[in-house]
Amino acid sequence: MLAAFFRSVLAEPRAPDAPVRVWRDWVLVGGLLITAVSEAVFRPDVPWRPLATVVTLLVIVVLFWRRTQPLLATAVGFGGSLVLYVPTVVDDVADVGLNSMAAVLLLPYALYRWASGREALIGTAIIAVPAGLSFATTETPFGEVLGGVTVLVASFALGAAMRYRAAARQREVQQVRMLERGELARELHDTVAHHVSAIAIQAQAGRAVAATDPAAAVEALAVIEAEASRTLLEMRAMVGVLREGDATDAEPAEYGPQRGVGDLDELTRLSPLVRVSCAGDLAGLPQPVDMAVYRICQESVTNAIRHARHATTVSVEVTGEVGVVRLRVHDDGEAARPSTSGGYGLLGMAERAKLLGGACQAGPDPAGGWTVEATLPREVPR
């Protein structure tokens, strides 16, 4: 178990998006430099003053790189502490250094916040050397030792906690993006499949009657033009959603006005075989449920027209009941569906229903033909 833990730590990459330098760094380092210089000049009881001053100033300056080079900054900072420990051995002085050296405590935080797992382990060992020597070779009261260890551990823990929080936030953003991409994929499939199928059907009808009924052919061309315009509008809306989604990660982008139950009669334009009936209470449906009902019906009708051979009718039934909305799309054609279909439409319908806490099933009907049934809750789950 311990070996697995170390392997996972060693495999941990650096935290992403470490800021190079921000204005707060300049304020912090500038303030510490002024404090250190003032202390070096005016404080009378500083042994080995030149060494203490140079080391302290170097440690303060290296704070600029504590996020982008956390291991290097830690090595310089606590290496400086080790250098200041040497005079206490050779010259028998109690303590060498300026109070401004306390800035070194920012480095354990930066190490655990930004470094890779391997760098964090090496940095921890580097920190342990001067800290351990100081505690072991000086007659420091137990309370001060405990306080120093507590401060070090708190710095480590705060860095690790902030790293975990940032990683959790990043996972949340990625999950939102994945959900948005899935929604856009379903919208793209439903929109393109529906409108292109309508265009193809009308084009076939227009070609069939062009020689005998020019007026009907012109009407078919008008329908094709209208469907193409709708397709362009919906595609532009999706492109707008993508652009808005890139602009902000905090809030999912919203779609423009979407079709719902009130637009189901539009499906009859696809083919004279389509019949739509609505019953029960369908007023006041939440927008996600309203849109899902339309999209599932739309995809089911499109699939029936494309794949149901010898069908004489495609019926769409939507019923509003207490707490749920039920829909059923049935065609009386041959039940088999071509294996060349990628299956994204059926998958998209099932995903739509599942995301809303409902269910959708599609398959051959025991009485003949193909049936799609879905049940959606009237309330959107939070």
N, C-alpha and C positions, 0 to 999 in steps of 0.2 A: 504493500500500500504506500509506503514511504517512497519507494522507487518510482511508482506511478505518479505520485505528487510532484517529485522533482522533474520527471519527464514533462509533465504538463506545464510546470513553471518555466522550464527551459524552452519550451515551444511557444511561449507567450510572446507575441510580437510587440513592437513599440506601440504606444497609444497614437492614434492618428491625429492629424491636424494640430500638432503642437505649434502654438504661436511663437514666432521668432522673437520679436520684442514689441512691447506695447508701451504706451505712455506711462503706465503705472510702474514699469520696470525702471524707467529713467528717474521717476520720482523716488522710488525705493532706493536705488543705488546712489543717486545724488544725495539724498538725506543721510544715508549711512556713511558715505565718504566724508561729508561735512562733520558728522558726529565723530568719526574715527580721527580725523585730522585735529579737531578741537581737543579730543581726549589726549592724543599724543603730545600736543603742545602744552596744554594747561594742567594735565594730571601729573602730580609730582612723584607718585609712587609706582612708576612703571619700570621694572627691571628689564634690561636688554631692550631699551626703548627703540633703537633703529630696527632691530629684527622684528619686534612685535608690531611696529608700524607698517613695515613693508609687507609682512605676511597678512596682516589684517586688511590692508588695502587691496592686495591681490585676491583674497577670498571674496571681498565685496564685489570687485569688478567681475569675477567669474560668475556671479549670479545672473549676468546677462544671458549666459548659455545654459542655465539650469534646466530648461525645458527641451532645447534642441540637442544638447550633449549632456544628459544628466549624469552619466558615469564619469565623464571627464571632469565635470564640475565637482562631483563628489570626491574624486581622487585629489583634486587640487585643494578643496576646502579642508578635508580631514587629513590630507597630507600636510597642510599648513599647521593643523593642530598638533600633528606628530612632531613637526619641526620645533614648535614652541615647547614641546615636552622635553626636548633634549637639554636645554639649559637648567631645568629643574634637577637633572641628574648630575651634570658636570659642575654646576655652580652652587648647588644646594640652596636654590631659592624656592619659595613656596609655590609661586604661580607666575607665569610669563604670558603676557597678552593683554589686549585691550578688551574692555567690556563689549565693544562693537563686534567682537568675534562671535557673539551670540547669533549673528546672521547666518552662521553655518548651519543652524537648525532648520533653515529653509530647504537645505539640500536633501535630507531624508524624505521629506514630503515630495519634492520634485522627482526623486529617484523612483519612488513607488507609483507616482502619478503618470510619468511619461516614459520611463525606461522599458526595455524589453525584459523578459523574465531572466535571461542570462545576465544582463547588465545589473538587474536588481540584486541577484545573488552575490555577484562580485562586489557591488557597491556596499552591500550589507557587511561583507567581510572587511572591506576597507574601513568602514565606520567603526567596526568592533575593535580594531587594533588600538587606535589612540584612546578610545573610551575605556577599553579594558585595562590598558596600561595605567591610565590616570586613576581609575578606581582601585587597582591592585597595589600600586606602589606609593600611594599617598595616604596619609592618615585622615581620610575624609569621613566625617560623621555619617552614620548610616542613613540619617534622614536626608542629607544632601545627595548621597548615592541613589537612594530611592527616588528622590525628586528628579535627578538627572536621567535615570532610566525611564521614568514615567514620561518625561518630556520627549525623549527620543522615540519611545514606543508610540506616543500620541502623534508625533510627526509622521511616522511610518503609516499608522492606521488611517490618519486623515487622507494621506495621499492615495492609499489603496481604496478607501471609500469613495473618493472623488473619481477615481479611475472606473470603479464598478458602476457608479451612477452614470458617468458619461457613456460607458458601454451599453448600459441598459437603455439609455435614451437613444443611442444609435440603432439598437435592435428594434426599438419601437418605431423609429422613423422608417427603417427598412421594411418592417411589416406593413406599415401604412402604404408605402410605395408599392409593395407587392399586391396588396388588396386593390389599389387604384389601377395597377397594370392589368390585373385580372378582370376588373370591371370594364376597363377600356377594351380589352380583348373581346369580351362578350358583346359589348356594344358594337364594336367594329364588325364582328362576325354577323350579328343579327341585322345590322343596317345594310351591309353590303349584300349578304345573301338574299335578304328580302327584296330590296329594290332591284338588284340585278336579275333576280328571278322574274319579277314583274316586267322588267324591260324585255327580257327574252321571250316571255309568253306573248306580250303585245306585239313584238316584232314578228313572231311566227304567225300570229293571227293576221297582222297587216299584210304579210307576204301572201298568205293563203287567199285573201279576198281582194288583193290589189287589182287583179284583172277584171273581176266581176262586180266589185262594189268599191269604187274609189273613195266614196264618202266614208265608209267604214275604215279603210286604210288610213285616211287622214285623221280620223278619230283615234286610231291606234297610235299614230305618230304623236298626237297631242298628249296621250297618256304617257308615252315614252319620255317626252320632254318634261312632263310634270314629275315623273319618278326620278329622272336624272337630276332635276333641280333640287328635289328633296334630299337625294343622296349627297349632293354637294354641300347643302346647308348642314346636314348632320355631320359630315366629315369635317367641315370647318369648325363646328362646335367642339368636336373631339380634339382637333389640333389646338384650339384655344384652351381646352382643359389641360392638355399636356404642357403648354407654355406656362399656364398659371401654376401647375404643379411643380415646375422647375423653379418658379420664383419664390416659393415658400414651402418649407418642410413642416411647419408647425400645424397647418390646417390643410385638410384635403381639398382639392379644387372641386368646385361644384359645376354640375352640368347646367345647361340652359333648360328651357321648358321641354319637358319630356311627354311623350304620348302615354296615355293610360287607358282605362276601361272605356272611357267615352269615345275613344278613337278606334275601337275594334271594328266598327262598320267599314273602315277603310280597307280591311282585309278582303272584303267582297270584290274589290276592284281587281284583285289578283286573278280571279277565275270565276266564271259563272257557277262553278261547283260549290263555292264557299257559302255557307249559311252561318250566321251569327245570331245567338240568342243570349240575353242576359236576364237574370231573375234574382229576386231577393234584394237585400239592402246592400247596394254598392256605392252609396254616397259617403263622402268623408274618409275615404281610404288614405292612409299615409302615402306620401309620394313614392317611397321605395316599393311598397306593395302594389300600388297602382301601376307603376312602370313595369314591375316584374310580371304582373298578369298580362299586360300587353305584349311584352317581349316573348314570353313563353308561348302565348297563342300565335304570335307572328312567326316564330321559328317553327312551330309545329305545322302551321299551314304551309309555310314555304317548303318544308320537307315533304309534306304530303303531295303538293303539286309537282315537285321535282321527281319524287321516287315512287309514288303510288300508281302502279300501272292499272289501267282499266277502272279507275275510280269513277264513280258517278256522283258522289257527294263528299264534301268535307264539312263536317259540322263542328262549330265552336260553341260550347256551352259554358257560361260563367255564372256562378250562383253565389250570392252573398248570404252567409249564415251567421249565427251568433258566434262571434269570436274568430271565424275563419272565412276564407274565400276559396271556393273550389272551382276548378276549371277542368274541362274535358274537351279534347280535340280528337275527333275520330274520322277516319276515312275508310271506305269500303273497298279499297283496291287490294292488290296482292300484298300480303303482310311482309314479305321479304324485302329488306332494304339492301342496296348494293354495298358490297364490302369495300368498294373504293372510297366510300365516304370517310373523311378523316374523323368523324365523330365529335368534332368540337361543338356543334350545335347541341347535341344531346348532353354533353358534359356541361356546357354553359347553362342550360336549363336547370340541371340538377344543382349546380353551384348557386344559381340565383335563389332557388328555393331554400337551400340549406343555409345560406347566409341570413335569411329572414326567419329561420327557425321552422321552415316547412319542409316539404318533400315533393319530389317529382319522379314519376316512373313513366317509362315509355317502352312499348313492345307490342307484339302481335295480340290482337283481341281474340278471345275464345270464340266469339260469334263471327269472326272474320274481319279482315282489315287490320288497321294499325291504330292504337290508341295512346294518347298522352294524357296523363292525369296528374294534377298538382293540387296540393293543399297548402295554403299560405295563411299564417295568422294575421289577424287584422291589426294587431299591435306590433310595432317594430321592436325587436329585442335590443336592449341597451348594452 
